[in-house]
């Protein structure tokens, strides 16, 4: 399973499961409206999980017609857990979470 990590500054790198806690820790930095999120993307399917400082998550596949989904007020520990599911290819587990339709 391969995945890509996107840092708050927009830098991307090949995924390493052990890097997810440090990635989530980037959300503790100062508010940056230009770079507000981090992400983990499944390289095979194109599904991406983005996390924002506010605790908002967005689950989407920009390469498909599937509607994006979101949730709010997610704890940092839960963000780490869900990002780890994406990283290990457990996409059905991520899909089964209680998502709301759209981006809002």
Secondary structure, DSSP 8 states (H G I E B T S, - for coil): --EEEE-TTS-EEE--GGGHHHHHHGGGS---SSS-EEEEEETTT-EEEEEETTS-EEEEETTSS---EEE-S--HHHHHHHHHHHHTT-HHHHHTS--EES--
